[in-house]
Amino acid sequence: MDDPQVYRRLALLEQQVRLLSERLEVPCPTFGSDVGVTASGAFENGVPAEVVGLARSGNKIAAIKLYRELTGAGLREAKEVVDPL
């Protein structure tokens, strides 16, 4: 019973926990999906690598849009995360 929507939702929730942990400066728990995440570079400072790549290539609007889609963040929060990248 592998439902891709369940896994996607779980990944989004894990990302939100990572962001909250970073903002509150508390240790983030390790999730089952974290295996190999840091080694593969899937996240950089809690931000998905795809978002970082878009921002650094000068496509900040697409980076903000993708960040919002992946995390459920509002426009202001997404802009605050993407702008310094």
C-alpha positions in Angstrom: 0.0 0.0 0.0 2.5 2.6 -1.2 0.6 5.9 -1.6 2.9 8.5 -3.2 0.7 11.3 -1.7 1.3 10.0 1.8 5.1 10.0 1.2 5.0 13.5 -0.3 3.0 14.9 2.6 5.3 13.2 5.1 8.3 14.8 3.4 6.6 18.2 3.5 5.9 17.8 7.2 9.5 16.7 7.9 10.8 19.8 6.0 8.6 22.0 8.1 9.9 20.5 11.3 13.5 21.1 10.0 12.7 24.7 9.3 11.1 25.3 12.7 14.0 23.6 14.4 16.4 25.8 12.6 14.5 29.0 13.3 14.0 28.1 17.0 17.6 26.9 17.2 16.7 23.6 18.7 18.1 20.2 17.5 16.1 18.7 14.7 15.1 15.0 15.1 16.5 12.6 12.6 13.8 11.2 10.3 13.8 7.9 8.4 14.0 9.8 5.1 17.2 11.5 6.3 19.4 8.5 5.4 21.8 9.9 2.9 20.2 13.4 2.8 23.2 15.3 4.0 25.7 13.1 2.0 23.8 13.6 -1.2 23.2 17.3 -0.7 19.5 17.1 -0.9 19.1 19.9 1.6 21.3 22.9 2.3 20.6 24.6 5.7 17.2 23.0 5.6 16.4 24.3 2.1 15.8 21.8 -0.7 18.7 21.7 -3.1 16.4 22.4 -6.1 15.3 25.6 -4.5 18.9 26.6 -3.7 19.9 25.9 -7.3 17.1 28.0 -8.8 17.9 30.9 -6.5 21.6 30.8 -7.2 21.0 30.6 -10.9 19.1 33.9 -10.7 15.6 32.5 -10.9 14.4 33.6 -7.5 10.7 33.7 -8.5 10.8 30.0 -9.5 12.7 29.2 -6.3 10.1 31.0 -4.1 7.3 29.2 -6.0 8.9 25.8 -5.6 9.7 26.5 -1.9 6.1 27.4 -1.2 4.9 24.3 -3.1 7.3 22.0 -1.2 6.8 23.4 2.3 3.4 25.1 2.3 5.0 28.3 3.4 3.5 31.7 2.7 4.9 34.1 0.2 6.6 36.3 2.8 8.3 33.3 4.5 9.4 31.8 1.2 10.9 35.1 0.1 12.8 35.5 3.4 14.3 32.0 2.9 15.1 32.4 -0.8 16.4 36.0 -0.8 19.7 35.3 1.1 20.6 32.3 -1.0 
